[in-house]
């Protein structure tokens, strides 16, 4: 049906046919009329209710309109929720659509379970036991002293768990038998570190996505200097043992019974005035140098009040009970002061402490143990300098500052150092690698104290009687003796074998240190356990080792200026020492016999081992002397072990595998007598040189490698 307008338009058109139009043949319609009829058919089909519409095509074309409508509805609901909450800032803060925000309009995978607790559900059947006079069983919350009405969901809240595991903050409520104490930074570490329950503490072991060698590179980096931070509160058991006295002299007299009357730090003015802390070795009362307990940190209070002198003692949790027993013998009151220990190590540790102190202090030239006062969150704290070795490249990851503060302010301090100062958080494994990388290597308790009860439990493989931390020591060994990379798989296996009560030790070796002591009828009549020679007592052995050879003369190298014909030797290389003359050999042999005859105790010496050439060694391998000429009868020196390897690993700064071991003092003197295997060693980044001894390290499978042995004082 045509309209008037359409007929009028057709009249205006020219009547001449188009050149492309073909002449009409029979009933064939012209193309223009076919198009008009097709459009009319489409219009009628659309208006027809019986026709079909493609839903997918329709929805795709209307999708932008649907999205805009949904976004407007969501934004209106968010604004209404903010207005109801009273914040009035709903429209100013943008949020991704579909994300979980204040309005709780989230996707399905972000929703939380809401049916975990039903208040109307009856957990226990009524009647029965109480009606018959039988007391009902107490729940776990009642045994822990908590409200019996708390359900499982409430007991699992982080705030409740933190309060439950932080009772050690209050000295009056501290319980040594607590199953597991939490660090103030536990929730922060649990998301990023491997955690384990050791020594009644939840200890951060190593980062879940980073190896221990990465922290060494970061702490010693020059291009991008950083520092490392560690919450080491568990290493001091979260408290300090305080002894109060009428005067400083009375406390010194009491401490001399534990540390020995010959200790030089008792004559140090800054230590007695509270300006310096010292590292010392504790012994049983009036037993020095026998029956050692372990290492400790001593510091006097800097208070000037008359009659209120006090000294603080920081010890490892394995020896705290034994230390308290010995302190009780001094007839003095023992107080417990809760504290947290935050370690800062690395190249920027000093600048970080300057920022915390708030005023410019000359901290670059501080000596080891210097104390400085600072304030954190309105509470007093103390910064202690830690520089036991010379400050060169290999010692930077182990040098820095220790901050002792109240547990309530340690979390804010830790987060401030990590977020604002760019510090890298580390755990127990990374700290041990930094201690081993230092020159000379720093000791680690209880591994490097085999003469103490805790050290014997450490090396017993979990079979030491009378020590409740034997299994914990076994797991610590599994962590420290593994590779330097990511340790996820090894940690899971160690937890499964050690912490589950299994007696299988796997590759853990058991070392019997009594094998290093020659036992005869008249040797060491009153002593049974070996003792480690430390401090000034090891000076005669170092002098004897330096006299077993002569250094090559360097006078020619200092006077000549010509270009060397061959490549210059690396300063880290080992040079064979020149042989002694006949008179010098005789004098050295006499000194060896005199020192051996003066040994009245079963002594063992701590030494450093550096691999010579190719090869590697493991913990527990035996150290032997190099065999002499075939004509000499020296079977005992070859068959009997000189010592054992206690720790090892590849040293990035040395470029070679190295480690720490312990050797018998008597057999070491025999090895130095008329030896021809003395080696000259240059101390890194200095002009000092010392003598070392070439030995052989053999493993259980028969493999051996050449090693350079030097004593550690």
ZAMARGU-4260 file (C-alpha; in steps of 0.2 Angstrom, whole numbers, plus 5000, padded with zeros to 4 digits):
<rodrens>
0) 5000/5000/5000 | 5007/5016/4995 | 5006/5033/5003 | 5003/5050/4994 | 5020/5056/4998
5) 5028/5040/4990 | 5017/5042/4974 | 5022/5060/4973 | 5040/5055/4973 | 5038/5042/4960
10) 5030/5054/4948 | 5045/5066/4950 | 5057/5052/4945 | 5062/5051/4926 | 5053/5039/4915
15) 5068/5033/4905 | 5075/5017/4911 | 5092/5015/4919 | 5106/5009/4908 | 5109/4994/4920
20) 5090/4989/4920 | 5086/4975/4909 | 5070/4975/4899 | 5055/4966/4907 | 5053/4948/4902
25) 5036/4941/4905 | 5031/4942/4923 | 5048/4946/4930 | 5047/4961/4942 | 5059/4976/4942
30) 5072/4975/4955 | 5066/4991/4964 | 5049/4984/4967 | 5057/4968/4974 | 5067/4978/4986
35) 5051/4987/4992 | 5042/4971/4995 | 5056/4963/5005 | 5057/4978/5017 | 5038/4977/5019
40) 5040/4959/5023 | 5053/4963/5036 | 5042/4976/5044 | 5027/4964/5045 | 5038/4950/5053
45) 5045/4962/5066 | 5027/4967/5071 | 5021/4949/5071 | 5020/4942/5089 | 5023/4925/5083
50) 5040/4929/5076 | 5056/4924/5085 | 5071/4936/5091 | 5089/4930/5094 | 5092/4933/5113
55) 5111/4932/5112 | 5112/4945/5098 | 5100/4956/5107 | 5109/4954/5124 | 5126/4958/5116
60) 5119/4974/5108 | 5112/4979/5125 | 5127/4974/5135 | 5134/4992/5137 | 5117/4998/5143
65) 5115/4984/5156 | 5133/4987/5163 | 5130/5006/5165 | 5113/5002/5174 | 5122/4990/5186
70) 5136/5002/5190 | 5124/5015/5194 | 5114/5004/5206 | 5131/4998/5215 | 5137/5016/5217
75) 5120/5021/5224 | 5121/5007/5237 | 5138/5011/5242 | 5134/5030/5244 | 5119/5025/5255
80) 5130/5013/5266 | 5143/5027/5269 | 5129/5039/5273 | 5122/5027/5285 | 5139/5024/5293
85) 5141/5042/5296 | 5158/5044/5287 | 5151/5055/5273 | 5165/5051/5261 | 5158/5038/5250
90) 5159/5046/5234 | 5177/5053/5236 | 5185/5036/5237 | 5185/5026/5221 | 5184/5007/5222
95) 5185/4993/5209 | 5168/4986/5204 | 5166/4969/5211 | 5180/4971/5224 | 5176/4968/5243
100) 5174/4985/5251 | 5165/4993/5265 | 5148/4989/5257 | 5152/4971/5257 | 5146/4969/5239
105) 5159/4956/5233 | 5160/4942/5221 | 5156/4925/5225 | 5174/4919/5228 | 5177/4933/5241
110) 5162/4929/5252 | 5165/4922/5269 | 5156/4907/5278 | 5143/4913/5289 | 5137/4896/5296
115) 5152/4891/5306 | 5143/4896/5322 | 5125/4893/5326 | 5120/4899/5343 | 5104/4889/5343
120) 5114/4872/5341 | 5115/4861/5356 | 5134/4856/5358 | 5131/4845/5373 | 5116/4835/5378
125) 5108/4841/5394 | 5107/4831/5410 | 5116/4815/5413 | 5133/4818/5421 | 5130/4834/5432
130) 5114/4826/5438 | 5123/4810/5444 | 5136/4821/5453 | 5150/4817/5440 | 5159/4834/5436
135) 5158/4838/5418 | 5174/4838/5408 | 5183/4855/5407 | 5185/4863/5390 | 5202/4869/5383
140) 5197/4887/5386 | 5194/4884/5405 | 5211/4875/5407 | 5219/4890/5399 | 5210/4902/5411
145) 5199/4909/5398 | 5180/4912/5398 | 5171/4896/5395 | 5158/4904/5384 | 5170/4907/5370
150) 5167/4897/5355 | 5179/4890/5342 | 5177/4905/5330 | 5181/4917/5344 | 5196/4907/5350
155) 5203/4908/5333 | 5203/4927/5331 | 5220/4934/5330 | 5218/4947/5344 | 5213/4933/5356
160) 5227/4922/5350 | 5240/4936/5352 | 5234/4939/5370 | 5235/4921/5374 | 5252/4918/5368
165) 5259/4935/5374 | 5258/4932/5393 | 5277/4933/5394 | 5275/4952/5392 | 5269/4952/5411
170) 5284/4946/5422 | 5272/4941/5436 | 5261/4930/5424 | 5276/4923/5414 | 5276/4904/5413
175) 5291/4895/5408 | 5281/4879/5403 | 5270/4889/5391 | 5268/4878/5375 | 5272/4892/5363
180) 5276/4910/5365 | 5273/4922/5351 | 5285/4936/5346 | 5277/4954/5345 | 5279/4953/5326
185) 5273/4935/5325 | 5258/4939/5314 | 5269/4949/5302 | 5281/4935/5301 | 5268/4921/5299
190) 5263/4928/5282 | 5281/4929/5275 | 5292/4916/5284 | 5293/4898/5288 | 5289/4896/5307
195) 5293/4882/5319 | 5290/4880/5338 | 5307/4879/5345 | 5313/4882/5363 | 5295/4886/5368
200) 5294/4900/5355 | 5287/4902/5338 | 5303/4906/5328 | 5305/4913/5311 | 5316/4902/5301
205) 5319/4908/5284 | 5309/4918/5271 | 5297/4908/5260 | 5302/4915/5244 | 5320/4920/5246
210) 5336/4911/5250 | 5349/4915/5263 | 5362/4921/5251 | 5351/4935/5245 | 5351/4944/5262
215) 5370/4943/5262 | 5371/4952/5245 | 5359/4965/5251 | 5368/4969/5267 | 5385/4971/5259
220) 5379/4980/5243 | 5388/4996/5238 | 5377/5001/5224 | 5360/5000/5233 | 5365/5000/5252
225) 5352/4992/5263 | 5352/4984/5280 | 5343/4968/5288 | 5332/4967/5303 | 5328/4952/5314
230) 5316/4950/5329 | 5328/4940/5340 | 5317/4941/5356 | 5317/4922/5357 | 5336/4921/5358
235) 5335/4930/5375 | 5319/4921/5380 | 5310/4938/5380 | 5317/4944/5397 | 5332/4949/5406
240) 5338/4942/5423 | 5342/4957/5434 | 5352/4956/5450 | 5351/4971/5462 | 5364/4976/5475
245) 5369/4989/5487 | 5384/4994/5476 | 5393/4990/5460 | 5407/4982/5469 | 5395/4970/5478
250) 5388/4965/5461 | 5406/4963/5453 | 5411/4951/5468 | 5395/4941/5464 | 5398/4940/5446
255) 5416/4935/5448 | 5410/4919/5455 | 5401/4915/5438 | 5413/4923/5426 | 5430/4920/5434
260) 5440/4932/5444 | 5453/4935/5430 | 5440/4943/5418 | 5447/4959/5411 | 5430/4968/5409
265) 5428/4969/5428 | 5441/4983/5427 | 5433/4992/5413 | 5426/5009/5418 | 5413/5011/5404
270) 5406/4994/5408 | 5404/4997/5427 | 5397/5014/5423 | 5383/5007/5412 | 5390/5014/5396
275) 5395/4997/5388 | 5389/4979/5387 | 5401/4964/5387 | 5400/4947/5380 | 5406/4933/5392
280) 5405/4915/5397 | 5395/4909/5412 | 5401/4895/5423 | 5394/4886/5438 | 5398/4895/5454
285) 5416/4894/5459 | 5420/4882/5445 | 5428/4893/5431 | 5435/4886/5419 | 5426/4870/5422
290) 5408/4866/5420 | 5403/4880/5408 | 5385/4885/5406 | 5385/4896/5390 | 5387/4914/5383
295) 5379/4929/5391 | 5378/4948/5389 | 5381/4958/5404 | 5376/4977/5406 | 5375/4988/5422
300) 5361/5001/5424 | 5367/5019/5421 | 5357/5025/5436 | 5366/5036/5448 | 5355/5032/5463
305) 5364/5027/5478 | 5360/5009/5484 | 5350/5005/5468 | 5364/4996/5457 | 5358/4982/5446
310) 5365/4972/5432 | 5356/4964/5418 | 5360/4946/5411 | 5354/4940/5394 | 5355/4921/5390
315) 5348/4909/5378 | 5332/4900/5383 | 5341/4883/5384 | 5352/4889/5398 | 5340/4901/5407
320) 5334/4888/5420 | 5352/4883/5424 | 5357/4901/5425 | 5344/4905/5438 | 5349/4890/5448
325) 5367/4896/5449 | 5361/4914/5453 | 5351/4908/5467 | 5367/4901/5475 | 5373/4919/5476
330) 5359/4923/5489 | 5352/4938/5479 | 5335/4942/5472 | 5332/4938/5454 | 5320/4949/5444
335) 5313/4946/5427 | 5311/4961/5415 | 5302/4958/5399 | 5310/4965/5383 | 5312/4963/5365
340) 5328/4962/5355 | 5328/4969/5337 | 5344/4967/5327 | 5350/4979/5313 | 5364/4973/5302
345) 5371/4979/5286 | 5379/4994/5278 | 5365/5006/5283 | 5362/5000/5300 | 5371/5015/5308
350) 5361/5028/5298 | 5345/5019/5303 | 5349/5020/5321 | 5353/5039/5319 | 5336/5041/5312
355) 5328/5032/5327 | 5338/5042/5340 | 5333/5058/5332 | 5348/5069/5335 | 5365/5068/5327
360) 5377/5056/5336 | 5394/5051/5331 | 5390/5033/5330 | 5403/5028/5316 | 5418/5027/5328
365) 5409/5017/5342 | 5417/5002/5349 | 5409/4985/5351 | 5396/4985/5365 | 5394/5004/5367
370) 5376/5009/5373 | 5365/5023/5368 | 5348/5028/5375 | 5334/5032/5364 | 5315/5033/5365
375) 5302/5023/5355 | 5283/5026/5357 | 5286/5036/5373 | 5296/5021/5381 | 5314/5020/5385
380) 5325/5009/5374 | 5344/5005/5372 | 5354/5004/5356 | 5370/4992/5358 | 5384/4993/5345
385) 5389/4976/5338 | 5406/4976/5330 | 5416/4961/5336 | 5427/4961/5320 | 5436/4973/5309
390) 5423/4982/5298 | 5427/4976/5281 | 5417/4969/5267 | 5415/4951/5273 | 5410/4958/5291
395) 5397/4970/5286 | 5382/4958/5285 | 5386/4953/5304 | 5390/4971/5310 | 5377/4983/5316
400) 5366/4987/5331 | 5355/4978/5344 | 5340/4988/5350 | 5333/4982/5367 | 5315/4989/5370
405) 5299/4985/5378 | 5288/4972/5369 | 5274/4984/5367 | 5284/4996/5356 | 5294/4982/5346
410) 5281/4980/5333 | 5280/4998/5328 | 5299/4999/5328 | 5300/4984/5317 | 5287/4990/5304
415) 5295/5007/5304 | 5312/5000/5300 | 5305/4989/5286 | 5293/5001/5278 | 5302/5018/5280
420) 5320/5013/5280 | 5320/4999/5267 | 5327/4985/5279 | 5325/4967/5274 | 5318/4955/5287
425) 5328/4939/5290 | 5326/4924/5301 | 5337/4912/5310 | 5345/4904/5295 | 5350/4920/5287
430) 5358/4926/5303 | 5368/4910/5305 | 5375/4912/5287 | 5380/4930/5291 | 5389/4924/5307
435) 5398/4911/5297 | 5403/4923/5283 | 5412/4934/5295 | 5431/4934/5296 | 5434/4927/5308
440) 5418/4917/5309 | 5407/4922/5324 | 5401/4908/5336 | 5383/4902/5336 | 5375/4895/5352
445) 5373/4880/5355 | 5382/4873/5340 | 5400/4881/5344 | 5399/4877/5362 | 5401/4858/5363
450) 5408/4859/5380 | 5392/4864/5388 | 5376/4854/5392 | 5366/4862/5378 | 5380/4859/5366
455) 5381/4841/5370 | 5362/4840/5367 | 5364/4849/5350 | 5377/4836/5344 | 5368/4820/5351
460) 5356/4819/5337 | 5341/4820/5348 | 5346/4807/5360 | 5353/4817/5374 | 5345/4812/5391
465) 5339/4825/5403 | 5336/4839/5390 | 5319/4843/5384 | 5326/4853/5369 | 5335/4838/5361
470) 5322/4837/5347 | 5322/4856/5345 | 5341/4855/5343 | 5339/4841/5330 | 5327/4852/5320
475) 5339/4867/5321 | 5353/4857/5314 | 5342/4852/5299 | 5339/4870/5295 | 5357/4876/5297
480) 5365/4862/5288 | 5354/4863/5272 | 5358/4872/5256 | 5359/4891/5254 | 5344/4892/5243
485) 5326/4891/5245 | 5322/4878/5259 | 5304/4874/5258 | 5305/4856/5254 | 5319/4852/5266
490) 5310/4861/5280 | 5294/4851/5277 | 5304/4835/5278 | 5313/4841/5294 | 5297/4846/5302
495) 5289/4829/5298 | 5304/4819/5305 | 5310/4830/5320 | 5295/4838/5327 | 5283/4824/5325
500) 5293/4813/5337 | 5302/4803/5325 | 5319/4796/5330 | 5326/4795/5312 | 5340/4808/5310
505) 5342/4805/5291 | 5359/4814/5286 | 5361/4821/5303 | 5378/4816/5310 | 5382/4812/5328
510) 5399/4818/5335 | 5407/4812/5350 | 5419/4825/5355 | 5427/4813/5368 | 5436/4805/5353
515) 5448/4820/5352 | 5455/4817/5369 | 5468/4804/5372 | 5463/4794/5387 | 5477/4786/5398
520) 5479/4782/5416 | 5487/4798/5421 | 5480/4810/5409 | 5467/4823/5415 | 5463/4813/5431
525) 5449/4825/5437 | 5441/4829/5421 | 5429/4819/5410 | 5422/4831/5397 | 5432/4841/5384
530) 5433/4860/5387 | 5434/4873/5373 | 5449/4885/5375 | 5443/4903/5373 | 5450/4920/5375
535) 5467/4923/5382 | 5469/4905/5386 | 5472/4901/5367 | 5486/4913/5365 | 5500/4900/5368
540) 5493/4889/5354 | 5492/4903/5342 | 5510/4908/5345 | 5515/4890/5343 | 5506/4889/5326
545) 5515/4905/5320 | 5532/4897/5324 | 5530/4882/5314 | 5537/4890/5298 | 5544/4906/5291
550) 5535/4919/5280 | 5543/4923/5263 | 5553/4939/5263 | 5544/4954/5255 | 5558/4966/5255
555) 5562/4963/5237 | 5544/4966/5232 | 5545/4983/5241 | 5561/4990/5234 | 5559/4984/5216
560) 5548/4993/5204 | 5550/4983/5188 | 5535/4975/5180 | 5532/4957/5185 | 5535/4944/5172
565) 5521/4933/5177 | 5503/4936/5184 | 5503/4943/5202 | 5497/4930/5215 | 5480/4933/5222
570) 5481/4940/5240 | 5469/4926/5246 | 5480/4912/5240 | 5490/4901/5251 | 5509/4901/5251
575) 5520/4887/5257 | 5530/4893/5272 | 5549/4892/5271 | 5557/4878/5281 | 5565/4881/5298
580) 5583/4878/5301 | 5590/4864/5312 | 5591/4875/5327 | 5574/4882/5324 | 5566/4865/5322
585) 5574/4860/5339 | 5568/4875/5348 | 5550/4873/5341 | 5550/4854/5346 | 5555/4859/5364
590) 5541/4872/5365 | 5529/4859/5359 | 5534/4846/5372 | 5533/4860/5386 | 5515/4865/5381
595) 5509/4847/5379 | 5516/4843/5397 | 5507/4859/5404 | 5490/4853/5398 | 5480/4849/5414
600) 5463/4849/5405 | 5456/4840/5391 | 5456/4855/5379 | 5449/4857/5361 | 5452/4871/5350
605) 5441/4881/5338 | 5448/4883/5320 | 5443/4889/5303 | 5444/4878/5288 | 5446/4884/5270
610) 5446/4872/5255 | 5462/4872/5245 | 5459/4869/5227 | 5444/4859/5222 | 5433/4849/5234
615) 5420/4851/5247 | 5416/4845/5265 | 5401/4842/5276 | 5397/4844/5294 | 5403/4829/5304
620) 5418/4825/5292 | 5434/4820/5301 | 5450/4830/5300 | 5467/4821/5298 | 5485/4827/5297
625) 5494/4825/5281 | 5505/4809/5282 | 5523/4811/5283 | 5537/4802/5274 | 5534/4783/5272
630) 5549/4779/5282 | 5543/4787/5297 | 5532/4778/5310 | 5518/4790/5312 | 5503/4778/5311
635) 5494/4786/5326 | 5494/4804/5318 | 5486/4797/5302 | 5473/4785/5310 | 5467/4795/5324
640) 5456/4810/5319 | 5463/4827/5323 | 5445/4835/5324 | 5428/4836/5316 | 5419/4849/5305
645) 5405/4858/5315 | 5399/4870/5301 | 5402/4873/5283 | 5396/4882/5267 | 5402/4891/5252
650) 5409/4909/5256 | 5405/4922/5243 | 5418/4934/5249 | 5432/4920/5250 | 5427/4912/5234
655) 5429/4895/5241 | 5420/4882/5253 | 5425/4886/5271 | 5419/4881/5288 | 5422/4879/5307
660) 5429/4864/5316 | 5436/4858/5333 | 5452/4849/5335 | 5460/4841/5350 | 5474/4852/5358
665) 5486/4838/5362 | 5485/4831/5344 | 5487/4848/5337 | 5503/4850/5346 | 5509/4834/5340
670) 5505/4839/5322 | 5515/4855/5323 | 5530/4846/5330 | 5543/4846/5315 | 5529/4848/5303
675) 5533/4852/5284 | 5516/4857/5280 | 5515/4875/5286 | 5506/4888/5275 | 5507/4907/5276
680) 5490/4915/5275 | 5486/4933/5273 | 5472/4941/5283 | 5459/4949/5271 | 5460/4967/5268
685) 5476/4969/5279 | 5495/4967/5278 | 5495/4955/5293 | 5499/4937/5290 | 5498/4921/5300
690) 5503/4903/5299 | 5491/4889/5296 | 5492/4870/5294 | 5488/4860/5278 | 5477/4845/5283
695) 5465/4833/5275 | 5446/4831/5278 | 5439/4814/5275 | 5420/4810/5274 | 5411/4794/5278
700) 5411/4788/5260 | 5430/4789/5258 | 5431/4806/5249 | 5444/4818/5254 | 5450/4836/5250
705) 5465/4847/5255 | 5460/4860/5268 | 5470/4874/5276 | 5467/4875/5295 | 5470/4891/5305
710) 5466/4893/5324 | 5452/4905/5330 | 5456/4914/5346
</rodrens>
